[in-house]
């Protein structure tokens, strides 16, 4: 299970997930193995990839070469939109596992709801089947809005363990996080640093100067103290290590409120309600 280097967030299925993981979104395959290896050496034990990223194979190679026991690692991947549907999900899962080179997955996520496809319920039923077979420990979703979650839970009777969504101080997702708390869904943040746009924000840099930390560390700490799971990404070895060095300080209530005041509801990524899938 998770390394003690990162605190863990309990999940509604009895498992837990390291609060800070390493994301590989937009890391080119040629750079992925080195980046993941660097992250594992820095202490990360939670690695987040996706079929769509095109770097599952390199992620798996880094994990294999690390020599770390499998039960100390927490591996996450996601089902791409083209593979939604019951039977196609089962095939896509097998393909992801082959690329990752592992026997079981810690967490599998539906990457987007894409309601126009009307397939995410059948997809999640396939997830449940794989979980019941012992091939996945936990099943969850990504980019699901409240109405998607309600449809899914009503149709399957299963509450997802995790919902991974765009979340940063400018899009704090307060209402969605309240729904998650009510239902027992863990909130995971992608784009946790606002895709870099928040690193020079005066409110963030002021807190960073006051506590003697980098703006990225302050933002990651803000997430942790809100109870979010967070997956910062970098290919720079110093920043990879720095982004994990966030467990020995705390932000004050004033600092938390100052950063939270940046919330203006603006997305950097697609809106899950209108995001359409038009191809591979």
N, C-alpha and C positions, 0 to 999 in steps of 0.2 A: 504494500500500500504506500501511501505518500510518505515522502521524506519528512522528518521532523524539522527540516530547515524552513519549511513554509507551514504556517498554520493551515488547518483544513476547514472547509465548510461542510457541515453535515447535509446529506441529501435525504429526500423523503422515502427512499427505498432502503435505508439502513447503511448505505455506503457513504463515503466522504470524498471530497475533491480538494486538492491543494489550492489555496486561495490565489496564489500567483503562479501562472503558467507562462510558457513561451509560445508565442504565435508565429506561424511561418507564412502568413498571407503575403503574397507578392514578393516573397524571397525566391529568386530564380533557382530552378533545380540545381544548377551548377554550384550555387552558394549554400544550399540548404544543409547538406551533410556537415559542413564545417560550422555553420551557425548553430545547429542543434547540438553538435558535440561541445561547442563552447558553452552553450547554455547548461548542459548537463554537468560540465566541469565546474560551472559557477554555482551549482546547487539546485537548479530547477529540476523538478521531477515530473512536471505536468507539461506535456507537449500537445499543441493544438494544430491540426492540419485539416485538410479537406480534399476530397476527390478533385474538385474544381481547381485547386491550387497547382496541381500537376507536380507535386513534390512529395507524395506519400512514400515513394520508393526510397528517396534520399533520406527522408525522415527515419524510415525503418532501418536503413543502413547505419545511420548514426547511433540509433538506439542499440542495435546489435553489437556494433563495435565498441560501445561504451563499457561493456562488461558488467553493467549494473544488473542486479537481479530483477527479473520481470515484475515481481510483486512490489518493488520499490518505485515503479514507474506508473504514471497515469497518462494513458494515450487516448486522444480524442480525434475522431475524424467525422466528416459530414457527407451525407448523401446529396448528390447534385440533382438539380431540378429535372434533367432529362431522364433520370432513373426512377422518378416517383411512380408508385404503383406497387402492388403486392409482390408479384413475381419478379419484376425488374429490380425491386429493392433487394431481394435475396441475392440476385446475380451481382448487383453492384457491391453489396457487402462482401461477397466472396472475393471480388476483384480488389477491393481496398485491402482486405486482409492479406491477399497474396502480395500486393505491393509493399505493405508494411512488414510482412514477414513475421507475423505474430499469430498466436493461437486464440487469443480472446482480446476484446476491445473493452476499455474501461467506460467509454461514453460515446454513443453514436447520436448524431444530431441530424434532424431534417433541416437542410440548409436554409430554405425559404418556404413559406407556406404556398406561394403562387396560387391563390384561391381560384383563379380562372381555369387551372388544370383540374381542380376538384379531385385531387388524388392524395392529399396529405393524410386523410384518415386511413385509407388502405395502406399507405406507406407506413404509418405508425403501427398498424396491426402487424405488419411484417417485422417491425422493430421488436414488438412484444414477443413474437414467435422466436426470434433470435435470442432475446433475453431469456426466455423460458428454456431454451436449449443450452444455456450457459455460455453462449458465444459473446454476449455483451453483458457487462455488469449493470450499466445504467443507460436509460434511453431518455432523450430530450429533444428539444427543438431549438431553432435559431430564427430570429427575426419575426417571431409570432406576436401579433397584436392581441389585445384582449378577446376580440370576437373569434379569432382563430383558435385561441386556447379553449374558449368555451365550446366551440364546435367539436374540437378534438376530444375533450374530456367527456362531453355528452355522448359522443358516438362510441368511445372505447372504454369508458370507465376508468381510464388510466390518467393520472396526473403526471405530466413530464417532470423529470428530476431537475432539469435545467432549461432555462431559456436564455440563449446567448443573443444579445441585441446590441445595436450601436448605443453606447452610453459613455458620456463624458460630461464635464461640468456645464457645457453649453446645451447638452441634451440629457438631463439628469433622469428622465423617465420616471418621475416620482409616482404618477398614478399606476403605471405598469408595475413598478416595484411594490407598491402597496397591494396590488392584486396578487403578485407572486407570494408576498408574505402571508396573505390570507389563505392561499391554496397550498403553501408549502413548496413552492418552486424556487430553486436557487437562481439568482440573477447573475449572469456572466456578461461582462462588458467587452465588446470589440471596439476598436478605435478608441481605447481608453485615454489616450493623450490628445484626442481631437486630431488625429493624423498629423501631429506635430504642431498644429495651429495654436495650441494653448501654451506652448513652452515659453513664449515671449510675452504672454498676457501679463499686464502689470499686477493684477491681483495675485496671480500665481507666483511671479518672480518676487513680489514683496514677501509672501509667506516663505518662499525658498530662502531668501536672504535672512529672514528672521530666524529660521530654524537651522540654517547652515547646511542645507541640502540642495540638490539639483531640482529644477522645476519638474522634471520627469518623476523623481522620487516623491515629491510632494503630491503630484497628481495620483500616482499609484497608491500612496498612503491614504489619500482622500477616498479612493474606491474601497480599500480594505476596511476603513473605519465605517463606511456605509454598509458593509457586509457583502459587497460585490466580489465575485471572482473576476480576476483581471488577467489579460494575456498580452502584455506589451511585446512589441516586436522590434528587433534591431539586428543588423549584421555586424555592427561595430563591437568588438570584444569588450571594450571598456564600458560601453553603454549597456551591453547585455548584463555584465556583472553589477553595474551600478543600479540597474532597474530591479535587481533582486535584493539589494541591500536596503530593505525598507522595513525591517522588523524590529529595529532597536530605537525607534522614536515614535512620537505621537503628535498629531496636530491638535491644537486646542479647539474648543467649541467656536471661538472667534475665527480662527483660521478656517475651520470647516465651513462656517457660514459665509465667509468672504469668498471662498471658491464656489460654493453652491449658488451664490448670488449671480454667477455668470449665466445661469440657465435662461436661454431665450427660445428654446424649443427648436432650434435650427439643426437639421440633419446635414451630415456630410455625405452620407451614402443614400441609396434608394429608399423610398418609402415602401414598406412591406405591403401596404394596402393597394398600391398601384404598380408595383414592380411586376413586369410581365416577362415570361420566359419565351424567347423567340427562336431558340436553337440550342446547339450543344453548349 
